[in-house]
Amino acid sequence: MELSKSGSKDKFGSSINIVTASKFPGLNTLGISIGRTDIEVDGLVNFHNHPRASEMIFVKEGGLDVGFLDTQNKLFQKALKEGDVFVIPKGLFHFFLNRGVEVTTVLSVFNSQNPGLGSPTATPSSESVEKIKKLISLSESEVDSLNDLSLALSEIIYS
């Protein structure tokens, strides 16, 4: 697997490449996998989770805002710079947002050979909506029109 360079970018300006046991059989039974994420300026890795793994990230280049919602819908977020490390607990929904002036490269390590990937599909609770409003400054009318967490972030950030 190639992690030395960025892959093709998605519509949010990010490229994600995770090496798991299915792509690299040498990881089978080791309980680990690794990934590389590249995020363009104003790019986003939308809310997602890894149901079978915690994720530890290392900011190789650039900087980003990272955040996750805990099981009580409490938002934890931090602005990271080059060289910083951050941990996202197993199964919690999280995002990466590059508000900087250069492309950001993040290396991730997962404590599972198959961390999985999930997206939110349910309508967010009113408490979650309040957290999102604080995070990205939504107007009341924008909040009223939200159908799900994923759609909310992509529409607001990229409109």
C-alpha positions as CSV (number, residue, x, y, z in Angstrom):
1,M,0.0,0.0,0.0
2,E,1.2,3.5,-0.8
3,L,1.0,6.1,1.9
4,S,3.9,8.3,0.8
5,K,1.7,10.6,-1.3
6,S,-1.8,11.9,-1.4
7,G,-4.6,10.1,-3.3
8,S,-7.5,11.7,-5.3
9,K,-9.6,14.2,-3.4
10,D,-13.3,13.8,-2.7
11,K,-15.9,16.6,-3.0
12,F,-14.9,17.9,0.4
13,G,-11.3,18.4,-0.5
14,S,-9.9,15.4,1.4
15,S,-8.1,12.2,0.4
16,I,-8.3,9.3,2.8
17,N,-6.3,6.1,2.5
18,I,-6.5,3.5,5.3
19,V,-4.4,0.3,5.1
20,T,-6.2,-2.6,6.8
21,A,-5.7,-6.3,6.9
22,S,-7.9,-6.7,3.8
23,K,-5.4,-4.5,1.8
24,F,-2.2,-5.6,3.5
25,P,-2.6,-9.2,4.8
26,G,0.6,-8.8,7.0
27,L,-1.6,-6.9,9.4
28,N,-3.9,-9.9,10.0
29,T,-4.2,-10.8,13.7
30,L,-1.9,-7.8,14.7
31,G,-4.8,-5.6,15.8
32,I,-3.5,-2.5,14.0
33,S,-4.0,-0.4,10.9
34,I,-2.7,2.9,9.6
35,G,-4.0,5.7,7.4
36,R,-3.1,8.9,5.7
37,T,-5.4,11.8,5.2
38,D,-4.7,14.9,3.2
39,I,-7.0,17.9,3.5
40,E,-7.1,20.9,1.2
41,V,-7.4,24.5,2.6
42,D,-11.1,24.8,3.8
43,G,-11.4,21.0,3.3
44,L,-13.3,18.7,5.5
45,V,-13.3,15.0,6.6
46,N,-17.0,14.8,7.3
47,F,-18.5,13.4,10.6
48,H,-17.8,9.6,10.7
49,N,-16.8,7.0,13.2
50,H,-14.8,3.8,13.4
51,P,-17.0,1.4,15.4
52,R,-14.2,-1.1,16.1
53,A,-11.3,1.1,16.9
54,S,-9.9,4.2,18.6
55,E,-7.9,6.5,16.3
56,M,-4.7,8.3,17.2
57,I,-3.7,11.0,14.8
58,F,-0.4,12.8,14.2
59,V,-0.4,16.1,12.2
60,K,2.5,15.6,9.8
61,E,2.1,18.9,7.9
62,G,-0.2,21.9,8.3
63,G,-2.8,22.3,11.0
64,L,-6.5,21.5,11.5
65,D,-9.5,21.6,13.8
66,V,-10.5,18.2,15.1
67,G,-13.5,17.3,17.2
68,F,-15.7,14.5,18.4
69,L,-19.0,14.1,20.2
70,D,-19.0,11.8,23.2
71,T,-21.9,9.5,24.2
72,Q,-23.6,12.4,26.0
73,N,-23.3,14.7,22.9
74,K,-20.5,16.8,24.5
75,L,-18.3,18.3,21.9
76,F,-14.5,18.0,22.4
77,Q,-12.5,20.0,19.9
78,K,-9.0,21.3,19.5
79,A,-7.0,23.3,17.0
80,L,-3.9,21.2,16.1
81,K,-0.6,22.3,14.5
82,E,2.2,20.4,12.9
83,G,3.6,17.8,15.3
84,D,0.5,17.5,17.5
85,V,-1.2,14.3,18.5
86,F,-4.9,13.7,19.3
87,V,-6.9,10.6,20.2
88,I,-10.5,9.9,19.2
89,P,-12.1,7.2,21.4
90,K,-13.6,4.1,19.8
91,G,-16.9,4.5,18.0
92,L,-17.3,8.3,18.5
93,F,-18.3,10.5,15.7
94,H,-15.5,12.9,14.7
95,F,-14.4,15.3,12.0
96,F,-11.3,17.1,10.7
97,L,-11.5,20.6,9.2
98,N,-8.6,22.5,7.6
99,R,-9.1,26.2,8.2
100,G,-5.4,26.9,7.6
101,V,-3.5,28.3,4.6
102,E,-1.8,25.1,3.4
103,V,-2.7,21.5,2.7
104,T,-2.7,19.4,5.9
105,T,-1.4,15.8,6.1
106,V,-2.5,13.6,9.0
107,L,-1.3,10.1,9.8
108,S,-3.7,7.9,11.8
109,V,-3.2,4.7,13.7
110,F,-6.1,2.4,14.7
111,N,-6.1,-0.3,17.3
112,S,-7.9,-2.7,15.0
113,Q,-6.9,-4.5,11.8
114,N,-10.4,-3.5,10.6
115,P,-11.6,-0.3,12.2
116,G,-14.7,0.1,10.1
117,L,-16.4,3.3,9.0
118,G,-19.8,4.7,9.9
119,S,-21.7,7.8,9.0
120,P,-24.5,9.5,11.0
121,T,-27.9,9.0,9.5
122,A,-30.3,10.0,12.2
123,T,-31.6,13.5,12.8
124,P,-29.3,15.1,15.4
125,S,-30.7,15.8,18.9
126,S,-31.3,19.4,19.9
127,E,-28.3,19.3,22.1
128,S,-26.1,18.1,19.2
129,V,-27.5,20.9,17.0
130,E,-26.5,23.4,19.6
131,K,-23.0,22.1,19.6
132,I,-22.9,22.3,15.8
133,K,-24.2,25.9,15.9
134,K,-21.4,26.9,18.2
135,L,-18.8,25.1,16.1
136,I,-19.8,26.5,12.7
137,S,-22.1,29.5,13.5
138,L,-25.4,28.3,12.0
139,S,-28.3,30.6,11.7
140,E,-31.6,29.5,13.3
141,S,-33.2,29.0,9.8
142,E,-30.3,26.8,8.8
143,V,-30.6,24.7,11.9
144,D,-34.4,24.2,11.3
145,S,-33.7,22.8,7.9
146,L,-31.2,20.1,9.0
147,N,-32.0,16.5,8.1
148,D,-28.8,14.8,9.4
149,L,-25.5,15.7,10.9
150,S,-23.5,14.8,7.7
151,L,-25.7,16.9,5.5
152,A,-25.6,19.8,7.9
153,L,-21.8,20.1,8.0
154,S,-21.3,19.7,4.3
155,E,-24.0,22.2,3.3
156,I,-22.9,24.9,5.8
157,I,-19.1,24.7,5.2
158,Y,-19.3,24.4,1.4
159,S,-22.2,26.8,0.6
